[in-house]
Amino acid sequence: MTQGDTMTMPSSAQYRTIVVGAGPAGILAAIHAAHTGPVLLVDQRSLPRSKSCGGMLHELAIEALRPYGQVPESIVVSPRTVWFRYHDWDRGIRKVTDVRFLNVSRSGFDEWLLGLLPARVEVQARATLTALSQSAEGVSATIRTADGEHVVAADVLIGADGARSQVRRCLGLRDSASYVTIQDFVRLRGPLEPYFDCIYMRCIGEDLAYSYVIPKGDVAVIGSVFHPHTKRAHEKQGRIVEEMRARLPQLGGREDRESAPALYLRSPADILPGHGRVLLAGEAGGFMSPSSGEGISYALRTGRDAGLAAAGEPSQALARYLASTTRMRADLARRFRWLPFMESRAGKCLAGFVPAPIVSKVTQGL
Ligand SMILES: Cc1cc2nc3c(=O)[nH]c(=O)nc-3n(C[C@H](O)[C@H](O)[C@H](O)COP(=O)(O)OP(=O)(O)OC[C@H]3O[C@@H](n4cnc5c(N)ncnc54)[C@H](O)[C@@H]3O)c2cc1C
């Protein structure tokens, strides 16, 4: 990897592949695309970055990471394994599932991924893709850095630039709406049980999709996911945290708060693998669980597939990417069919009555 936090412009005007976004999708795409030629990986932020996230690694994510090495122990936090637990707050019902996650520091995870990049990948931090055009021969991207605007060409471009993807917008493709998410980090006065508690709370009203609590070393993350266009989300998050403190005395004072958009996926039409010589991976392509918000395993798998597709004959890249993501897209289409019911009051209410093994099985499929 050529590290680019100090560089202010790309070193060349022509690359085999340009990757936009240095999250899990972009990094895996760059690793594989680099097998057939030089790659430019740009990210609008400083690197290593800090991304708002629960840091829950699903088993599918761990499996997708296996070819690149063991997740380092230094980024795993306590409790090491947490189980997903559905929690109907107002009725005091809790259902433990056998869906489990490895509990990691998200910033540590992103930094470890960056370190996997090979030398053929030139990394340009604080570089924003602002525009792109394409022809039958290739793609031309405009990248803004501290130095000004630079036009860079490539055979293929991979957009891995997350929920508010500029690449997707440049292609004129349907833009997806976003949830408003807020995470508070609070100090722990005592240990919490090793659960990723997903909480359904009626008292906040219809704007709240769900909240969650995750123990992370000596702090806990209290997160909330609000439907698009929610007004006064920060005030509502304050009430949620107070509600939780009243029942969980281990939750102490707030240390930090962060807010970020997350994809609000409604239908198979929200999944867009790309157009022409441009492929979309991870959240940029609409790849994530529409119900649970689990996105890292999708980003890793589609990033890898986009990189492999870009490494072959450029004119066939999209066709190859479509073929390799067929199963995932079919699986997501199945999940969309269940989404309206799962999110309805009736669906959430019913989850409180059905036996835990069934909740567990349904959760596996989400
Ligand atoms: C609050 C919250 C909690 C979450 N918790 C979990 C969890 O516990 N487990 C899980 O599996 N998933 C979780 N997710 C989802 C997960 O974080 C994402 O699905 C995953 O990071 C997506 O990876 P990505 O590579 O597609 O995009 P991202 O990780 O979003 O990376 C996109 C990158 O593109 C860059 N970028 C954007 N626009 C441009 C541009 N124009 N030019 C250059 N660079 C650009 C950004 O700076 C960013 O670094 C959570 C999401 C949120 C919001």
The ligand as an ORCA input file, in Angstrom:
! r2SCAN-3c Opt
* xyz 0 1
  C     -24.855      3.308     13.849
  C     -24.487      2.129     12.985
  C     -24.175      0.911     13.595
  C     -23.808     -0.196     12.792
  N     -23.473     -1.363     13.421
  C     -23.118     -2.444     12.667
  C     -22.684     -3.657     13.293
  O     -22.580     -3.737     14.524
  N     -22.373     -4.721     12.498
  C     -22.462     -4.650     11.134
  O     -22.209     -5.659     10.451
  N     -22.856     -3.498     10.513
  C     -23.147     -2.394     11.247
  N     -23.481     -1.215     10.624
  C     -23.410     -1.163      9.163
  C     -21.940     -1.124      8.697
  O     -21.214     -0.166      9.442
  C     -21.891     -0.760      7.204
  O     -22.842     -1.554      6.520
  C     -20.530     -1.014      6.580
  O     -19.530     -0.194      7.149
  C     -20.638     -0.692      5.085
  O     -19.375     -0.778      4.526
  P     -19.080     -0.041      3.141
  O     -17.655     -0.352      2.838
  O     -20.137     -0.366      2.163
  O     -19.247      1.526      3.434
  P     -18.650      2.461      4.572
  O     -18.046      1.686      5.668
  O     -19.742      3.430      4.903
  O     -17.464      3.230      3.837
  C     -17.712      4.164      2.829
  C     -16.501      5.092      2.729
  O     -16.674      5.914      1.568
  C     -16.180      7.203      1.841
  N     -16.839      8.135      0.916
  C     -18.138      8.493      0.890
  N     -18.366      9.353     -0.137
  C     -17.171      9.526     -0.769
  C     -16.761     10.287     -1.895
  N     -17.637     11.033     -2.612
  N     -15.453     10.265     -2.246
  C     -14.548      9.520     -1.543
  N     -14.898      8.759     -0.461
  C     -16.191      8.761     -0.093
  C     -16.544      7.446      3.305
  O     -15.682      8.413      3.899
  C     -16.348      6.043      3.905
  O     -15.061      5.881      4.492
  C     -23.813     -0.093     11.386
  C     -24.140      1.135     10.775
  C     -24.450      2.238     11.571
  C     -24.761      3.564     10.909
*
